[in-house]
């Protein structure tokens, strides 16, 4: 089943092959994922849920990603088509249906989010919102945090996207940061050829994101037929090995299909020809993969039918429970607006006043406060535009050091070192998104954007992500 495209991409990783149990489990996950899609489509037509977006055609690549990574150890930033990935990591069919009906017992968001917005603190699946591409920079920050929180652990952060969102500026900021810092960040691009109705050749110069990024240093790039599970497993295993080995980030470009419309608010027959749809159907992994299993003696057809019966029964029972689950209470929409762990008026924030007798500017006081907090708490980091004393440390013996355009961070790098106070690329969204990802891991980043006018490129991270993450994740 390995295609020439997959062979070319994975020629160095032939040893990464799934065993029999993994091959059979992959079929079970693939079937269950597709049937959940079908069940949600039926429920939408019955007006029992309000929206549906499908992961059909993407299953093989997602399952391979989930199997080659480790939930509760690695970190995951999925996107809305990643149903099969979530199932592989341990999210259940019932969890997904509870979110679809907006139940109070929806473990991902307590009924707050639309379906297919995955979240699980236990599994390290980080909550995502609806704007495309906002996960990129947070994933880079999460990967960056490993060097502080768990050095030497081999942790990998996976971030997933469709090919359409690679046109977002934050995708390129993520690549810049990941390659600059050689982060253990694995990027899975699930390329189904259409961003809703826009074909990839009208989206990406040359029609291939993996060809476009070949100039980035330290970036392992793999192309694979994303409907071919053994090939996907091999590609993902090689990419994971690259990241765990500390070589830098990896990008797997999986060429998948989208046999269903973008969502139930879309009709692909308006822009896809019958021939295009037929060609996609011929590559459907749910059709090809069971035949491959039988042809290679992995499992026989009666065993497949037995599995299908068990999975369909599991889904029916999960659906029945979800449909009678209680809706959120009317007042619950105001829950989790603020932290229930930190009281800003508590004694935790008290400090004895320091009177030196000399008048000081506000900038001086900010600098002293940062010094005190960085001494008290090793998790406090300072980064942003020109905040370091001197990025080229060897020059510090010859120069005084900058320490910010207003000197608010002067001396911090000299006192605490370049891991705790450092300059960043000139990219405001990158600074803020990175900080959110690091804070997710328990670090306390303090970022500086030089001037108020410069904040606007970061506003999507601030407004759509930072302001809502606690509330939307329940």
Beta strands, then each sheet from edge to edge (+ up, - down):
strand 1: 75-77
strand 2: 157-162
strand 3: 185-191
strand 4: 194-195
strand 5: 198-199
strand 6: 220-225
strand 7: 250-255
strand 8: 380-384
strand 9: 421-423
strand 10: 444-448
sheet 1: 1+ 2+ 3+ 7+ 6+
sheet 2: 4+ 5-
sheet 3: 9+ 8+ 10+
end
